[in-house]
Amino acid sequence: MYAKCGALNEARHVFDLLSSKDGVSYNSMIPGYVQNEHSLPALDIYSSMRCRGIRPNKVTFPTILKACSNIRALIEGRLLHMEIIRDGMHLDEVVGSAIIDMYLKCGSLLDADTVFEDLAIKDVVSWSAMIRGYADQGHGQKALNLYSDMLSEDICPNKLTFLGVLKACWLVGNLRQGLYMHSEVVSQSLDSDLVVANTLIGMYAKCGALNEARHVFDLLSSKDGVSYNSMIPGYVQNEHSLPALDIYSSMRCRGIRPNKVTFPTILKACSNIRALIEAR
């Protein structure tokens, strides 16, 4: 309860007072740390769990692998992978996908490929992890090739798949594929999802399709900073500085705070049209 409510000190206090701890105790404490982005304490708790001879399970492994991913702890991740193999859990779909995600987040594409190929059953989770991972590492064409392979296996994409493929589209500048993916997103009623919509805006803006980007942007009933920080650079990079300033003004009116992405971009818009008063 304390961990889910983000009260980690209280959770740890109860945990430390336990004279006898079991797997449930550890599997309540470890996710609490990881979900609240405290990965090092999660790794310490996991080490204590192993030292006490308590065997991890399908809950523990994906969570502690995520801790390694969060802090790019590749060495610890590799050691954990060896423990998972020793425990015979490496062929489990959920655990296998978590291993793949850890290697991809840590930048070890070769290791991720090896684990993926060894999976007895490749589901949408493992395929999506590979596609998103390659896209995040800047390998757009490889991500698109994986998506094509996934469809040939008759596996239906999900939200995470679309996020990876849309990012791959903008990496390689493939607007035609991006338009097709947009239709697929609509067919699954995901176009109203804020994260997906923001990715669509970014994809269109990076591909120079500003009308399409603005259409998705305007249809959003609820916009966040990412929505604006996807639309504004699109205008500025394509030398449409006045619309960028209008969008920025709307952002401020909505009470959304600019950040390190917004300010340099909107200052460039002012530079482009010599708008000294607005810049000041």
C-alpha positions as CSV (number, residue, x, y, z in Angstrom):
1,M,0.0,0.0,0.0
2,Y,2.7,2.5,1.0
3,A,4.8,1.6,-2.1
4,K,1.8,2.1,-4.5
5,C,1.1,5.4,-2.8
6,G,4.7,6.5,-3.3
7,A,5.4,6.6,0.4
8,L,8.7,4.7,0.1
9,N,10.1,5.6,3.5
10,E,7.1,4.2,5.3
11,A,7.1,1.1,3.1
12,R,10.8,0.6,3.9
13,H,10.2,1.1,7.6
14,V,7.6,-1.7,7.7
15,F,9.8,-3.9,5.5
16,D,12.9,-3.4,7.7
17,L,10.9,-4.2,10.9
18,L,9.9,-7.6,9.6
19,S,11.8,-10.3,11.4
20,S,10.9,-12.8,8.7
21,K,10.6,-11.9,5.1
22,D,9.3,-13.9,2.2
23,G,9.1,-13.5,-1.6
24,V,6.0,-11.4,-1.3
25,S,7.7,-8.9,1.0
26,Y,10.5,-8.4,-1.6
27,N,8.1,-8.3,-4.5
28,S,6.2,-5.6,-2.7
29,M,9.2,-3.5,-2.0
30,I,11.2,-3.8,-5.2
31,P,8.4,-2.6,-7.6
32,G,7.8,0.3,-5.2
33,Y,11.3,1.5,-5.7
34,V,11.3,0.9,-9.5
35,Q,7.9,2.5,-10.2
36,N,9.1,5.6,-8.3
37,E,12.5,5.7,-10.2
38,H,14.7,4.6,-7.3
39,S,16.6,1.9,-9.2
40,L,19.7,1.6,-7.0
41,P,17.8,0.8,-3.8
42,A,15.7,-1.8,-5.8
43,L,19.0,-3.5,-6.9
44,D,20.2,-3.5,-3.3
45,I,16.9,-5.1,-2.1
46,Y,17.2,-7.7,-4.8
47,S,20.8,-8.5,-3.8
48,S,19.6,-9.0,-0.2
49,M,16.8,-11.2,-1.5
50,R,19.3,-13.5,-3.2
51,C,21.6,-13.6,-0.2
52,R,18.7,-14.8,1.9
53,G,18.1,-17.6,-0.6
54,I,14.7,-16.4,-1.6
55,R,14.0,-17.3,-5.2
56,P,12.8,-14.6,-7.5
57,N,9.8,-15.2,-9.8
58,K,7.9,-13.8,-12.8
59,V,7.2,-10.7,-10.8
60,T,10.7,-10.0,-9.6
61,F,12.7,-10.5,-12.8
62,P,10.9,-8.1,-15.1
63,T,10.8,-5.5,-12.4
64,I,14.5,-5.7,-11.5
65,L,15.4,-5.8,-15.2
66,K,13.5,-2.5,-15.6
67,A,15.6,-1.1,-12.7
68,C,18.8,-2.0,-14.8
69,S,17.2,-0.3,-17.9
70,N,16.4,2.9,-16.0
71,I,20.0,3.5,-15.0
72,R,21.6,1.8,-18.1
73,A,23.3,-0.8,-15.8
74,L,24.4,-3.2,-18.5
75,I,26.9,-5.2,-16.4
76,E,24.2,-5.8,-13.7
77,G,21.7,-6.6,-16.4
78,R,24.0,-9.2,-17.9
79,L,24.6,-10.8,-14.5
80,L,20.9,-10.8,-13.9
81,H,20.4,-12.4,-17.3
82,M,22.7,-15.3,-16.3
83,E,20.8,-15.7,-13.1
84,I,17.5,-15.9,-15.1
85,I,19.0,-18.6,-17.3
86,R,20.2,-20.6,-14.2
87,D,16.6,-20.4,-12.8
88,G,15.2,-21.6,-16.1
89,M,13.1,-18.5,-16.6
90,H,14.7,-17.1,-19.8
91,L,12.2,-18.7,-22.1
92,D,9.2,-17.1,-20.4
93,E,7.5,-14.6,-22.7
94,V,7.2,-11.8,-20.2
95,V,10.7,-12.3,-18.7
96,G,12.2,-12.6,-22.2
97,S,10.6,-9.4,-23.3
98,A,12.0,-7.6,-20.2
99,I,15.5,-8.9,-21.0
100,I,15.2,-7.6,-24.6
101,D,14.0,-4.2,-23.3
102,M,16.9,-4.0,-20.9
103,Y,19.5,-4.7,-23.5
104,L,17.9,-2.3,-25.9
105,K,17.7,0.5,-23.3
106,C,21.4,-0.2,-22.5
107,G,22.3,0.1,-26.2
108,S,23.3,-3.6,-26.6
109,L,21.4,-4.4,-29.8
110,L,23.3,-7.6,-30.5
111,D,22.4,-9.1,-27.1
112,A,18.8,-8.0,-27.6
113,D,18.7,-9.7,-31.1
114,T,20.2,-12.9,-29.6
115,V,17.6,-13.1,-26.8
116,F,14.8,-12.3,-29.3
117,E,15.8,-15.1,-31.7
118,D,16.0,-17.6,-28.9
119,L,12.4,-16.9,-27.7
120,A,10.3,-20.0,-28.2
121,I,7.2,-17.8,-28.6
122,K,7.4,-14.3,-29.9
123,D,4.3,-12.3,-29.0
124,V,3.3,-8.7,-29.6
125,V,5.2,-7.6,-26.5
126,S,8.5,-9.0,-27.6
127,W,8.1,-7.7,-31.2
128,S,7.1,-4.3,-29.9
129,A,10.1,-4.1,-27.6
130,M,12.4,-4.9,-30.5
131,I,10.7,-2.4,-32.8
132,R,10.6,0.4,-30.2
133,G,14.2,-0.4,-29.1
134,Y,15.7,-0.1,-32.6
135,A,13.8,3.1,-33.2
136,D,15.0,4.6,-29.9
137,Q,18.5,3.7,-30.9
138,G,18.1,5.5,-34.2
139,H,17.8,2.4,-36.5
140,G,14.6,3.4,-38.2
141,Q,14.9,1.1,-41.2
142,K,15.6,-2.0,-39.1
143,A,12.6,-1.1,-36.9
144,L,10.4,-0.9,-40.1
145,N,11.8,-4.3,-41.3
146,L,10.9,-5.9,-38.0
147,Y,7.4,-4.5,-38.2
148,S,7.0,-6.1,-41.7
149,D,8.3,-9.4,-40.3
150,M,5.9,-9.1,-37.4
151,L,2.9,-8.7,-39.7
152,S,4.0,-11.7,-41.8
153,E,3.7,-13.7,-38.6
154,D,0.0,-12.6,-38.3
155,I,0.6,-10.7,-35.0
156,C,-1.7,-7.8,-34.5
157,P,0.2,-4.6,-33.5
158,N,-0.6,-2.6,-30.3
159,K,0.0,0.9,-29.0
160,L,3.7,0.2,-28.2
161,T,4.2,-1.2,-31.7
162,F,2.7,2.0,-33.3
163,L,4.8,4.3,-31.2
164,G,8.0,2.5,-32.4
165,V,7.0,2.4,-36.0
166,L,5.9,6.0,-36.1
167,K,9.2,7.1,-34.7
168,A,11.0,4.9,-37.3
169,C,9.0,6.6,-40.0
170,W,10.3,10.0,-39.0
171,L,13.8,8.7,-38.6
172,V,13.9,7.6,-42.2
173,G,11.6,10.3,-43.5
174,N,9.1,7.8,-44.8
175,L,5.9,9.9,-45.0
176,R,4.0,7.3,-47.1
177,Q,4.5,4.6,-44.4
178,G,3.6,7.2,-41.7
179,L,0.3,8.0,-43.5
180,Y,-0.5,4.3,-43.6
181,M,0.4,3.9,-39.9
182,H,-1.9,6.8,-39.1
183,S,-4.8,5.0,-40.8
184,E,-3.9,1.9,-38.7
185,V,-3.9,3.9,-35.5
186,V,-7.4,5.3,-36.4
187,S,-8.7,1.8,-37.1
188,Q,-7.7,0.7,-33.6
189,S,-9.2,3.9,-32.1
190,L,-5.8,5.0,-30.7
191,D,-5.8,8.4,-32.4
192,S,-7.3,10.0,-29.3
193,D,-4.6,8.6,-27.1
194,L,-2.3,11.6,-26.1
195,V,1.0,9.7,-26.4
196,V,0.1,8.3,-29.8
197,A,-1.2,11.6,-31.0
198,N,1.9,13.4,-29.9
199,T,4.0,10.8,-31.8
200,L,1.9,11.3,-34.9
201,I,2.4,15.1,-34.6
202,G,6.2,14.6,-34.3
203,M,6.3,12.2,-37.2
204,Y,4.4,14.5,-39.5
205,A,6.4,17.6,-38.4
206,K,9.7,15.8,-38.9
207,C,8.6,14.7,-42.4
208,G,7.6,18.3,-43.3
209,A,3.8,17.5,-43.5
210,L,2.7,20.4,-41.4
211,N,-0.9,20.4,-42.4
212,E,-1.3,16.8,-41.3
213,A,0.6,17.6,-38.0
214,R,-1.6,20.6,-37.3
215,H,-4.8,18.6,-38.1
216,V,-3.8,16.0,-35.4
217,F,-2.8,18.7,-33.0
218,D,-6.1,20.6,-33.4
219,L,-8.2,17.5,-32.9
220,L,-6.6,16.8,-29.5
221,S,-9.1,17.7,-26.8
222,S,-6.3,17.7,-24.2
223,K,-2.8,18.9,-25.0
224,D,0.4,18.7,-22.9
225,G,3.9,20.1,-23.2
226,V,4.9,17.3,-25.5
227,S,2.1,18.2,-28.0
228,Y,3.4,21.8,-28.2
229,N,7.0,20.8,-28.3
230,S,6.2,18.5,-31.2
231,M,4.3,21.2,-33.2
232,I,6.5,24.3,-32.6
233,P,9.8,22.8,-33.8
234,G,8.0,21.5,-36.9
235,Y,7.0,25.0,-37.9
236,V,10.4,26.5,-37.1
237,Q,12.4,23.8,-38.9
238,N,10.2,24.4,-42.0
239,E,10.6,28.2,-41.7
240,H,7.0,29.0,-40.6
241,S,7.9,31.2,-37.7
242,L,4.6,33.1,-37.3
243,P,2.5,30.0,-36.7
244,A,5.2,28.8,-34.3
245,L,4.8,32.0,-32.3
246,D,1.0,31.6,-32.3
247,I,1.2,28.1,-31.0
248,Y,3.6,29.3,-28.3
249,S,1.2,32.0,-27.3
250,S,-1.6,29.4,-27.0
251,M,0.7,27.2,-24.9
252,R,1.3,30.0,-22.5
253,C,-2.4,30.9,-22.3
254,R,-3.2,27.3,-21.4
255,G,-0.7,27.6,-18.5
256,I,1.6,24.9,-19.9
257,R,5.2,25.7,-18.9
258,P,7.9,25.8,-21.6
259,N,11.1,23.9,-21.1
260,K,14.6,23.5,-22.6
261,V,13.1,22.3,-25.9
262,T,10.6,25.1,-26.2
263,F,12.8,28.2,-25.5
264,P,15.6,27.6,-28.0
265,T,13.1,26.7,-30.7
266,I,10.8,29.7,-30.2
267,L,13.9,32.0,-29.9
268,K,14.9,30.7,-33.3
269,A,11.5,31.6,-34.7
270,C,12.0,35.2,-33.4
271,S,15.5,35.2,-35.1
272,N,14.0,34.0,-38.4
273,I,11.6,37.0,-38.7
274,R,13.7,39.5,-36.7
275,A,11.0,39.8,-34.1
276,L,13.0,41.7,-31.5
277,I,10.1,42.8,-29.3
278,E,8.7,39.3,-29.0
279,A,12.2,38.0,-28.3
280,R,12.7,40.5,-25.5
